[in-house]
């Protein structure tokens, strides 16, 4: 539902009501869990992320149409109740943001200044690093890695059963994980990709294409066989010089993240060339000190990670509650015909406000 004039891309279709119904009721109805599932049934495509519902098919589908006064009442009820839930979600998201900032600050200081405040310092000669402990070295990433590769630029055909072909979307919460709708390729195509390199346990992954440029994770031993797409770069640290967890922390530091975006090119989406990335200079303490700092960082950020996960779980539960409430209201599972907002309530649904809608004593005004 929109209150703006404009144009849309071919990925969207525009529909206009031809009868005297309340559009904001449909704004909720068509985004309910029931209708999302209904639309999927009539959509074309192999996996959820590539489904398409053609306009002519959509036009033949049916909708629940209560009387106009009930449509208005349902929308008013959902505006009020979802606004309260959305406010709680925003509070948790602000908490997550603050914790993530604190987490990054801890990592950034540790990987650029070390743990000893009285250690002699020197100019690193690297702009994003500034001064570093005098006994550290600073050199290009490629000097400390035995392998620097990005994923395939020509992905093989997808198959229903086969070897996962993973991408940046598989980096979730700093971990590299499988997902239920992962793309898959044949065994033969997997073997062909492995002629260039085979991802291994303890390799470090970095997102180099897309809006999530800079996300990073380490491959665990639980991943099994898989290969990667071009949105990911893979770094295999020379174990005698560079601990993979150290590289993982350096990638997450504020200075390195800023460096990535400074050198990113923009066409259809942001991206950075592998050669440019491999030439970036990073701080490298002695290997023993890398491990000590790794362990210290882990102790410091573990409580933050726990709080972040708890807040993310709370956000997920509230979003599920919001979806369930919408579904129950638009399908008549709860009777809100006599519902009235509390007398002291001044809550306005944020989404409606963005659509240029306000509540008045006489009702909704567009």
C-alpha positions as CSV (number, residue, x, y, z in Angstrom):
1,X,0.0,0.0,0.0
2,X,1.4,3.4,-0.9
3,X,0.2,7.0,-0.9
4,X,3.0,8.2,-3.3
5,X,3.1,8.7,-7.0
6,X,6.1,7.2,-8.9
7,X,7.2,4.3,-10.9
8,X,8.2,0.7,-10.1
9,X,10.6,-1.8,-11.4
10,X,9.5,-4.9,-13.4
11,X,9.8,-6.9,-10.2
12,X,6.6,-5.2,-9.0
13,X,3.0,-5.0,-10.2
14,X,0.6,-2.2,-9.4
15,X,-3.1,-3.0,-8.5
16,X,-5.9,-0.5,-7.8
17,X,-9.1,-1.3,-6.0
18,X,-12.3,-1.0,-8.2
19,X,-14.8,-1.2,-5.3
20,X,-15.4,0.9,-2.2
21,X,-13.2,-1.1,0.1
22,X,-10.8,0.1,2.7
23,X,-7.3,-0.2,1.2
24,X,-5.5,-0.4,4.5
25,X,-7.4,-3.6,5.4
26,X,-5.9,-5.2,2.3
27,X,-2.5,-3.8,3.3
28,X,-2.7,-6.2,6.3
29,X,-4.6,-9.1,4.7
30,X,-2.3,-9.6,1.7
31,X,0.8,-9.7,4.0
32,X,-0.6,-12.2,6.4
33,X,1.0,-15.6,6.8
34,X,-2.0,-17.3,5.3
35,X,-1.9,-15.2,2.1
36,X,1.8,-15.4,1.7
37,X,1.4,-19.2,1.7
38,X,-1.6,-18.9,-0.6
39,X,0.5,-16.8,-3.1
40,X,3.4,-19.3,-3.0
41,X,1.0,-22.1,-4.1
42,X,0.3,-20.2,-7.3
43,X,3.8,-18.8,-7.9
44,X,6.4,-20.1,-10.3
45,X,10.0,-20.9,-9.4
46,X,12.2,-23.5,-7.8
47,X,13.1,-22.0,-4.4
48,X,11.4,-19.3,-2.2
49,X,13.9,-16.6,-3.1
50,X,13.1,-17.0,-6.8
51,X,9.4,-17.4,-6.7
52,X,7.3,-15.1,-9.0
53,X,3.5,-14.5,-8.9
54,X,2.4,-13.2,-12.3
55,X,-0.2,-10.4,-12.3
56,X,-2.7,-12.3,-14.3
57,X,-2.5,-15.2,-11.8
58,X,-2.8,-12.8,-8.8
59,X,-5.9,-11.2,-10.4
60,X,-7.7,-14.6,-10.4
61,X,-7.1,-15.3,-6.7
62,X,-9.8,-14.6,-4.0
63,X,-9.7,-12.6,-0.9
64,X,-11.7,-12.5,2.4
65,X,-13.9,-9.4,2.2
66,X,-15.7,-8.4,5.4
67,X,-18.2,-5.5,5.5
68,X,-16.6,-2.1,5.0
69,X,-17.0,-1.0,8.7
70,X,-15.3,-4.2,9.8
71,X,-12.4,-3.7,7.3
72,X,-11.9,-0.2,8.9
73,X,-12.1,-1.6,12.4
74,X,-9.6,-4.4,11.7
75,X,-7.1,-1.9,10.2
76,X,-7.5,0.5,13.2
77,X,-7.0,-2.4,15.6
78,X,-3.9,-3.6,13.8
79,X,-2.5,-0.1,13.5
80,X,-2.7,0.3,17.3
81,X,-1.5,-3.1,18.3
82,X,1.3,-3.5,15.8
83,X,2.6,0.0,16.6
84,X,3.2,-1.1,20.2
85,X,5.0,-4.2,19.1
86,X,7.0,-2.2,16.5
87,X,8.1,0.2,19.3
88,X,9.4,-2.8,21.4
89,X,11.2,-4.1,18.3
90,X,12.9,-0.8,17.7
91,X,14.1,-0.7,21.4
92,X,15.7,-4.2,21.0
93,X,17.2,-3.2,17.6
94,X,18.8,-0.1,19.2
95,X,20.2,-2.3,22.0
96,X,21.6,-4.7,19.3
97,X,23.2,-1.7,17.5
98,X,24.9,-0.4,20.7
99,X,26.2,-3.8,21.6
100,X,27.6,-4.3,18.1
101,X,29.3,-0.9,18.2
102,X,30.9,-1.8,21.6
103,X,31.9,-5.2,20.3
104,X,33.6,-3.7,17.3
105,X,35.4,-1.1,19.4
106,X,36.9,-3.8,21.6
107,X,38.1,-5.8,18.5
108,X,39.4,-2.7,16.8
109,X,41.5,-1.5,19.7
110,X,42.9,-5.0,20.4
111,X,44.0,-5.7,16.8
112,X,45.6,-2.3,16.3
113,X,47.1,-1.4,19.7
114,X,47.5,-4.8,21.5
115,X,46.8,-5.5,25.2
116,X,49.7,-3.7,26.9
117,X,49.1,0.1,27.2
118,X,52.8,0.8,28.0
119,X,54.3,-1.0,25.1
120,X,56.5,1.2,22.8
121,X,54.7,2.3,19.6
122,X,55.7,3.2,16.1
123,X,54.1,4.6,13.0
124,X,52.9,1.7,10.9
125,X,53.0,3.6,7.7
126,X,49.5,2.4,7.0
127,X,46.9,5.1,7.1
128,X,44.0,3.0,8.5
129,X,46.2,1.5,11.2
130,X,48.1,4.6,12.5
131,X,50.5,3.8,15.4
132,X,51.0,0.1,16.3
133,X,53.2,-1.7,18.9
134,X,56.8,-1.3,17.8
135,X,57.5,-5.1,17.6
136,X,54.6,-5.7,15.2
137,X,54.9,-5.9,11.4
138,X,52.5,-4.5,8.8
139,X,52.3,-6.0,5.4
140,X,49.9,-7.1,2.6
141,X,47.4,-9.8,3.2
142,X,48.8,-11.9,0.4
143,X,52.2,-12.1,2.1
144,X,50.7,-14.0,5.0
145,X,48.2,-16.3,3.1
146,X,49.0,-19.4,1.0
147,X,45.7,-19.0,-0.8
148,X,43.5,-16.0,-1.7
149,X,40.6,-16.8,-4.1
150,X,37.1,-15.7,-4.7
151,X,34.2,-18.0,-5.6
152,X,33.0,-19.0,-9.1
153,X,32.0,-16.2,-11.5
154,X,30.3,-18.7,-13.7
155,X,28.1,-20.8,-11.4
156,X,27.1,-24.2,-12.8
157,X,23.4,-25.1,-13.3
158,X,21.4,-25.7,-10.1
159,X,20.1,-29.1,-9.3
160,X,17.6,-30.3,-6.7
161,X,20.0,-32.7,-5.0
162,X,23.8,-32.2,-4.9
163,X,26.6,-30.2,-3.4
164,X,25.8,-26.8,-1.8
165,X,27.0,-23.7,-3.6
166,X,27.1,-21.2,-0.8
167,X,27.3,-17.4,-0.7
168,X,27.4,-14.3,1.6
169,X,23.9,-15.2,2.8
170,X,25.4,-18.2,4.6
171,X,27.3,-15.9,6.9
172,X,24.9,-15.5,9.8
173,X,25.9,-13.8,13.1
174,X,29.6,-14.2,12.3
175,X,29.3,-17.9,11.6
176,X,29.2,-19.8,8.3
177,X,26.1,-22.0,8.2
178,X,24.0,-24.2,5.9
179,X,20.5,-23.0,5.0
180,X,17.4,-25.0,4.0
181,X,17.2,-23.3,0.6
182,X,20.8,-23.3,-0.4
183,X,21.6,-23.6,-4.1
184,X,23.1,-27.0,-5.1
185,X,25.3,-28.2,-8.0
186,X,26.1,-31.6,-9.3
187,X,29.0,-33.7,-8.1
188,X,30.8,-33.3,-11.4
189,X,30.5,-29.6,-11.3
190,X,31.7,-29.5,-7.7
191,X,34.8,-31.5,-8.7
192,X,35.4,-29.1,-11.6
193,X,35.3,-26.1,-9.2
194,X,37.7,-27.9,-6.8
195,X,40.4,-28.0,-9.5
196,X,40.9,-24.3,-8.7
197,X,40.7,-24.7,-4.9
198,X,38.7,-26.6,-2.3
199,X,37.3,-24.7,0.8
200,X,38.8,-26.2,4.0
201,X,38.3,-26.0,7.7
202,X,39.8,-22.8,9.2
203,X,39.8,-20.9,5.9
204,X,38.5,-17.3,6.5
205,X,35.7,-16.0,4.3
206,X,35.0,-12.4,3.5
207,X,32.0,-10.9,1.7
208,X,33.3,-8.9,-1.3
209,X,30.2,-8.3,-3.3
210,X,26.8,-6.9,-2.2
211,X,25.2,-4.7,0.4
212,X,26.8,-6.9,3.2
213,X,30.3,-6.3,2.0
214,X,32.7,-7.0,4.8
215,X,30.8,-9.8,6.6
216,X,33.3,-12.4,7.7
217,X,33.4,-16.0,9.1
218,X,35.7,-19.0,9.6
219,X,34.8,-22.3,8.0
220,X,34.1,-24.9,10.7
221,X,34.7,-28.6,10.5
222,X,30.9,-29.2,10.5
223,X,30.4,-27.8,7.0
224,X,31.2,-30.9,4.9
225,X,31.6,-30.5,1.2
226,X,30.5,-27.3,-0.5
227,X,31.9,-24.6,-2.8
228,X,31.4,-20.8,-2.9
229,X,30.0,-18.1,-5.2
230,X,31.8,-14.9,-6.3
231,X,30.2,-12.9,-3.4
232,X,32.8,-14.5,-1.1
233,X,36.6,-14.4,-1.0
234,X,38.6,-17.2,0.7
235,X,41.8,-16.7,2.7
236,X,44.0,-19.5,3.8
237,X,46.4,-18.2,6.4
238,X,50.0,-19.4,6.5
239,X,49.8,-21.0,10.0
240,X,53.4,-20.2,10.8
241,X,52.8,-16.5,10.4
242,X,49.1,-15.8,10.7
243,X,46.4,-17.3,12.9
244,X,43.1,-17.4,11.0
245,X,41.2,-16.1,14.0
246,X,43.5,-13.1,14.0
247,X,42.7,-12.4,10.4
248,X,39.0,-12.8,11.2
249,X,39.2,-10.2,13.9
250,X,41.2,-7.8,11.7
251,X,38.5,-8.0,9.0
252,X,35.9,-7.0,11.6
253,X,37.8,-4.0,12.9
254,X,36.3,-0.5,12.2
255,X,39.4,0.6,10.3
256,X,39.4,-2.4,7.9
257,X,35.7,-2.2,7.3
258,X,36.0,1.5,6.4
259,X,38.9,0.6,4.1
260,X,36.8,-1.9,2.2
261,X,34.0,0.6,1.5
262,X,36.5,3.3,0.6
263,X,37.9,1.1,-2.2
264,X,34.6,-0.6,-3.2
265,X,33.4,0.0,-6.7
266,X,29.7,0.5,-7.5
267,X,27.8,-0.8,-10.5
268,X,24.7,-2.9,-10.0
269,X,26.0,-3.5,-6.4
270,X,29.1,-2.7,-4.3
271,X,32.1,-4.9,-4.7
272,X,35.9,-4.9,-4.4
273,X,38.5,-6.5,-6.6
274,X,40.3,-9.5,-5.1
275,X,43.7,-8.1,-6.2
276,X,43.0,-4.8,-4.4
277,X,41.9,-6.6,-1.3
278,X,44.9,-8.9,-1.2
279,X,47.3,-5.9,-1.3
280,X,45.7,-4.3,1.8
281,X,48.2,-4.1,4.6
282,X,47.2,-5.6,8.0
283,X,48.9,-5.6,11.5
284,X,50.7,-8.8,12.3
285,X,52.0,-9.4,15.8
286,X,54.2,-12.5,16.7
287,X,52.0,-15.6,16.3
288,X,52.0,-16.3,20.1
289,X,50.7,-12.8,20.7
290,X,48.1,-13.2,18.1
291,X,46.7,-16.2,19.9
292,X,46.8,-14.4,23.3
293,X,44.9,-11.4,21.8
294,X,42.4,-13.8,20.1
295,X,41.6,-15.4,23.5
296,X,41.3,-12.1,25.2
297,X,38.9,-10.8,22.5
298,X,36.8,-14.0,22.9
299,X,36.5,-13.4,26.7
300,X,35.5,-9.8,26.2
301,X,32.9,-10.2,23.5
302,X,31.3,-13.5,24.6
303,X,28.9,-11.7,27.0
304,X,28.1,-9.2,24.3
305,X,27.4,-11.9,21.8
306,X,25.1,-13.6,24.3
307,X,23.1,-10.3,24.9
308,X,22.9,-9.7,21.1
309,X,21.5,-13.2,20.5
310,X,19.0,-12.8,23.3
311,X,17.9,-9.5,21.8
312,X,17.7,-11.0,18.3
313,X,15.6,-13.8,19.7
314,X,13.3,-11.3,21.4
315,X,12.9,-9.4,18.1
316,X,12.1,-12.7,16.3
317,X,9.5,-13.6,18.8
318,X,7.9,-10.2,18.6
319,X,7.8,-10.3,14.8
320,X,6.2,-13.7,15.1
321,X,3.7,-12.3,17.5
322,X,3.0,-9.4,15.1
323,X,2.4,-11.8,12.2
324,X,0.1,-14.0,14.3
325,X,-1.9,-11.0,15.4
326,X,-2.4,-9.8,11.9
327,X,-3.4,-13.2,10.7
328,X,-5.9,-13.7,13.5
329,X,-7.5,-10.3,12.9
330,X,-7.8,-10.4,9.1
331,X,-9.2,-14.0,9.1
332,X,-11.7,-13.3,11.8
333,X,-10.2,-15.6,14.4
334,X,-10.5,-12.8,16.9
335,X,-13.6,-10.6,17.2
336,X,-12.6,-6.9,17.3
337,X,-15.9,-5.4,16.1
338,X,-16.4,-3.7,19.5
339,X,-12.7,-2.8,20.1
340,X,-11.8,0.8,20.9
341,X,-8.3,2.2,21.6
342,X,-7.6,3.2,25.2
343,X,-8.7,6.7,25.9
344,X,-5.2,8.0,26.6
345,X,-3.7,6.3,23.6
346,X,-1.8,8.5,21.2
347,X,0.0,5.7,19.3
348,X,0.1,6.1,15.6
349,X,1.2,3.2,13.4
350,X,4.6,4.2,11.9
351,X,3.9,2.5,8.6
352,X,0.6,4.4,8.2
353,X,2.4,7.7,9.0
354,X,4.9,7.0,6.3
355,X,2.0,6.6,3.9
356,X,0.8,10.1,4.7
357,X,-2.0,8.9,6.9
358,X,-3.1,10.4,10.2
359,X,-5.8,9.6,12.8
360,X,-8.5,12.2,13.4
361,X,-11.5,12.4,15.6
362,X,-13.7,11.3,12.7
363,X,-11.5,8.5,11.7
364,X,-8.6,7.9,9.2
365,X,-7.6,10.7,6.8
366,X,-5.5,10.2,3.7
